[in-house]
Structure formats: structure tokens, C-alpha cells
Amino acid sequence: MTQDELFKTLVAHCKEYGFIFPSSEIYDGLAAVYDYGQMGVELKNNIKRYWWEAMVRLHENIVGIDSCIFMHPKIWEASGHVGAFNDPLIDNKDSKKRYRADVLIEDYIAKLEEKVKKEVEKGRRKFGETFDEEKFLETNPNVLRHKAKIDEVRRRMNEALNANDLAELRQIIIDCEIVCPISGTKNWTEVRQFNLMFSTQLGNTSDDTNVIYLRPETAQGIFVNYLNVQKTGRMKIPFGIAQIGKAFRNEIVARQFIFRMREFEQMEMQFFIKPGTELDWFKTWKQNRLAWHEALGMGDGNYRFHDHEKLAHYANAATDIEFNFPFGFKELEGIHSRTDFDLGNHQKFSGKKIQYFDPESGESYTPYVIETSIGVDRMVLAVLSNSYHEEQLENGESRVVLSIPAPLAPVKVAVLPLIKKDGLPELAQTVMDELKYDFNCQYDEKDSIGKRYRRQDAIGTPFCVTVDHDSLNDHCVTVRDRDTMTQERVKIEDLHKLINDRVSMTSLLKKLK
């Protein structure tokens, strides 16, 4: 199965088993907007809980807030969004499809990087144990040619983006002979800038309205509440403010299922620090956030840092944690050193003094900020894509299983009476009643036990508990493990501890120490 086929299969699986639905589907849907079904919302909530508790519970100097979606329009002037929140877009005249110019170029670079990897693999097969990868990368003519091209294209793109040179961006696309993925032609329009914010009106009459915006990021809600939190919480620098909330962007080229949407959810933390310490804290939070991801056990090799060469107007350092999605390594989380841009501009635009008085040094200053920001929906997609497996079993059968990290699984345990009589359903219900207060449980008595196991595998349930005739006498049940499919007899009174040790959020958080 190709990566593209895998991705299409995953999308179909998400819909079939109640994870994610196209929004407004009975009306033929709404582009780049998706609803979460009964399984998806549980997974999403578990991810948010993991992030929230890792931030707020494990850090005494980080607190949380929940700011409004509607905010004063001057906030977006101060943040720079009104004047500079744009994407450089280009159209193919034949397919009538629109693309981000910088993404087209980055995809071209990614193809060259893939060619380098293939050359390395060819060298490894040719030379075997004597293969010296470092020397090969430094001497192989094909590799050197590809790397030189990568460096040249990346340099030109960064210079063009920094200078807002739209004509140069188009010229790079022409020079690299980049074709439209749909039409296969190079018939491109000029590159144009498109603002990504949604606007609406606030007011009761047509002549008494003010333009306001649906927030394109949640961070500004934290910045405008900095003083409120710092004073009421008696917070001392360094400290952080965390928030989970919806954001909205008029993405013209929203693609790849829930990877890029017009309505999405962000998990952000702004960490306020003393000026001059920002680069040290930047490194600290890079490692902290990577450890959070790696604790899930989804493969350390599926993550990598991508340091920004083109920095946003507010940043003096920035990096992305990229994840290996079915469509390649893409941004999952961003870590930025935002300097004092945001607080400084809000102080300027509001006329309010936004500073911190340091009792130790006796000085007042505008704090610098380190930001960590991760998309909830992208995280859901990362978990699902990494967890989806089609397995061939020894008996000739096959199964589809979602090996979701157990603490994040939508359903933690399924309780299954072997048959629907002889008192087994009643005992099974008793078992479920004892577990449901601590774990999200599912009761299932329809079809054969094998079919029920397959259904639970398909939604990622870590444990299936089967109540059989022996259970009536020995007060034991059969516990089946999702990943290994091994089964063991366990006393009903020991069930809670066995399940809790594997699926509790605490067991995951302890990995972060």
C-alpha cells in the first residue's frame, strides 16, 4: 500500500468508525471543515487533557485561561495581523487550482531531499558493511548536485519571502519547472497576497457597526490578559499562561483532511521571561516539548526539528517539531521566541503600561516571551496515522487495529458477555458498573466474540474483558490485550488496578519527569 493509498484508507476508517465526519455532509459538505464523532471527540479530549495536565499540573509556574473568540479589533492591529497576515498564492490557469507559492517550492525541495536519500540507500546496498555514509554524502557527485540545488533554491526562496518579492517567488517556480499536481502544466499566474482573517460586524444597525475578526490565533487572548493573570495570581517571572481554544483562518488551499482547516483548535502556552534569557529558555522548551511527544511512544524517528530561516516579524528564533505524516514530514508544533513584540505593541496601542516589576533587581521591564503552539487537530491526525495498522494473522485472517497510546484511547475497556444468556449479561453489566466511573467503557453483546474483538481493535480499545460461564463460579474474567492479542484470566477485583496501570493519564505524565 502506497502512502497515498494509506492516507485515503485512514480517512475512510475515521468516518466508518465515528472519529471524524465531513461537516454538513447531508448538504454535500463544507470545504476544510470537519466534525468530530463519538470516538474522535474522546480522542481529542484525551489529547487536550494530556497537554493541559503536562503544562499546568506539572509546572507550578504555569496557569491556564480561556479567552473569548471575539476581541477588540485594535488587538489585531497591534499584533500585526491586519497588515501582514497574508499567504503568497499562485493559480494554475489550466487546472484552476490555487497553491501557496512557498509550499510548492518546499515540496520541490523535499523531492530533491528524497533523491539524496535514495542515493544513500543505493550506496548502502552497493558497499554493504563498508559503507561510510558521511563520506558518501561529501563525495558522491549526484548527492552533491542535489544538495547544491537545494541550497540555491532555499536561499532564493528565503530572500524572496523576507523581501516580499512575489515576482521572484514566481520566477523560482518557473526556473525549477514546477508543475501543477493536477494538470501537470507550468501555466502559472502571478503570485498574489491573500489575507487570512475572517471579518464580521458587531452592532445592531447597518450604520452603527464595527468590523471585528474571528481570532486567527489564540495567543493574543493571553497577551491582553497578562496583567490580569500576573496581578491576581501573584505570578513571578518566569511564568507561563496556557490556553486551549478555537482559531479561524480563511485558508485558500486547505488540504490533507484535518491537517489544514479553516476552523481549528490550538494548544498554546506563552512563557514570560526576563530579556536576555530568551535563547536559553527557547532551547529548554524545545527539548521539553519534544519529550512530551516522545513519551507517547510513537517512534522517536518520526519527529524532527526544522529551524526557521525566515523568521516572523515578531521572532528572533523559531523552530518546528515536524512529524512523519503519511504525506511526509510536516509541522506539528511550533516553538518561537517572540521577544517583547506583543506586549510592547499592546502597551503602545492601548496606552496601558504592561510591564513587570522585578523585586530582586528593583527594575521594571517588558517581559520577553517563549511560545509553544500545537494544533489539536494535527495531533489527532498524527496519532491516528501512526496508529493505523493492517495485520495478517497466523490463522490466515487479518485485522485492522488502531494502536493508539493507551491513555489517549477513546474507549479504555470493552466488557463482553460470551453469550446473551445464562446470567452472563448481568454479570458483565456489574463488571462495567464497577469500571465506568474511572474509565470510558463500552458494553457489546452483538455477534460472535471474534467479531466484537475486531470492532474494538478498529477503534483502538486497549483491553477487552470477556465474561464467560466460568466467571460465574471463579469470579474471574478473560482480559485480552489489543496489541499482543494475548489473553489472561484475572480476578474481577483486580481488574481496576490492571487497567489503570496501563491506561491512566498519570502513567503517561510520569514519563515526563
Buried (B, 14 or more C-beta within 10 A) or exposed (E): EEEEEBBBBBBEBBBEBBBBBBBEEEEEEBEBBBEBBEBBBBBBBBBBBBBBBBBBEEBEEBBBBEBEBEBBBEBBEBBBBBEEBBBBBBBBEBBEBBBBBBBBBBBBBBBBBEBBEEBBEEBEEEEEEEEEEEEBBEEBEEBBBBBEBBEEBBEBBBBBBEEEBBEBBBBBBEEBEBBBEEBEEBEBEEBBEBBBBBEEEEEEEEEEEEEBBBBBBBBBBBBBBBBEBBEEEEBEBBBBBBBBBEBBBBBBBBBBBBBBBBBBBBBBBBBBBBEEBBEEBBBBBBEBBBEBBBBBEBEEEBBEEBEBEBBBEBBBBBBBBBBBBBBBBBBBBBBBBBBBBBBBBBBEBBEEEBBBEBEEEEEEBBBBBBBBBBBBBBBBBBBBBBBBEEEEEEEEEEBBBBBBBBBBBBBBBBBBBBEEEEEBBEBBBEBBEBBBEBBBBBBBBEEEBEEBBBBBBBBBBBBBBBBBEEBEEEEBBBBBBBEEBEEEEBEBEEBBEBBBEBBBBEEBBEEBE
